[in-house]
């Protein structure tokens, strides 16, 4: 019976399977999944330094694909085409840009800058490729010149610092500071001693003052209570009555129809009283001069 598969067929089939396994294994190790559907776009650059196949493609830090191929365009020398395999569900506006950026940890990657156009780019079309400023070039162009201008100033500063340290006045100032520190420590010890001996007496006096204040407060409270219980309404009524009586007396005194008013306002009455007083004075003088005229003494 003739064999179904010859030795040569089995060897050829094994070689084909090995080649396929090797191919897909290498692609898998690169991070490329050939069985995952993707949309392909082409970005053109003049420099792709650091960018490699299977480098991540991201939008705002989120990975949406990877670099599938990097090819030199021989028809347009100086241009390098990068094929981007993006998620099947992702569609790019036609004004989107693919920027090559560099990370210190992961190396170069492609960052998609989404455009604002309402028209979408066709799958397989070319989108604009740009390159982010190189970090080291920025340092060389911006930081190093500034450092070059700073270095002479740093040298001058160090020289001045050395002169200051070598100045004898600095050591004298330090010794003076040591003396001041010792004086402060002595003052602190003295203050601590004073606080320890006098503060208790002050606190006891403060306690006595607080006790006196409490007593004064209680006395004021008692006085306030007594004042509150006084018959103020009756007293005010009596005061009002006395005030009314004084007002009535004042009206009578000022009235010309009353006796007191006439006595106060009638000049004739005043003159009569003066004349009567003068007559009485004259009578008293006459009695003193001639007592016999008024007093008769008969002897039995």
C-alpha positions, 0 to 999 in steps of 0.5 A: 500500500502506498503511503498517503504522505511522503517523507518529502511532503512532511519535511516541507510542511514542517518547514512551512509551519516552522517559518509561520511560527517564527514569523508570528512569534517575532511579530508577537514579541514586537507587540504586533498582533496581526490578527487584530483588525486595525485602521492604517494611516501614513505619517510623513517625517523628515526625522524619526530618530529614536522611533522604532517599529511597535512603538506606541501610538497614543491620544492624551496618554491613552494607547490607541495603536502602534507603529507598524512599519517605518519606510524610507521614501525613495521617490521623495528623498528626505521623507520617511513614511511611518505606517500607524495601525490604530484601533478599528473604532478610531477615526481621525479628522483630516486635520489631525497631526501625528507628533513624534515625542520622546519620553525618558523612560519609554523612548520615542512614541507617536502622539496623535493631536486630534483635529477639529475638522468635521471631515474624517480622513480616509483610512490609508490616507496620509496625515501630517507628521510633526516632531516635538522639540528635542529635550536635549536640544532644548537644554543645549539651546536654552539652558546651557547659555544661561548656565554660561552666564551664571558661572562667572557670577557663581565664581565671583560669589564664591570669591566674595564668600571666601573673603568674608569667611577669612575676614577677622571681623566675622570671627569676632562677631561670632565670639560676640554672638557666643557672649550674647547667647551666654548672657541670654542663657543667664538672664533666662536662668534668673528669670526662671528663678524669679518666676519660681520665688515670686509667682506663687505670692503673686498668684496667692494675692490674685486669689485674694483679689478674686475672693474680694471681687466675689464678695463685692459682686455678692454685695452688689447683687444684694443691694440690687435686690434691695433696690428692686424691692423698694416701694419706688412707685409709692415714693415717686407718688409722694414726691409728685404730691410734694412737688404739686404742693410746692407748686401750689404754694409758689403760685399762692406766693406769687398771686396778688390775691393771697395774703402771702402774695400781698405780703410779697408784692404790696409795698405799702404793707412793707412800708407800714411794717417798717414804720411800725418797727421804727415806732417800736424802736422809738418807744423802746428808746423812750422807755429806756430814757424815761422809765418813770413816765411809763412805770409808776412805783408807789411806796406804801 
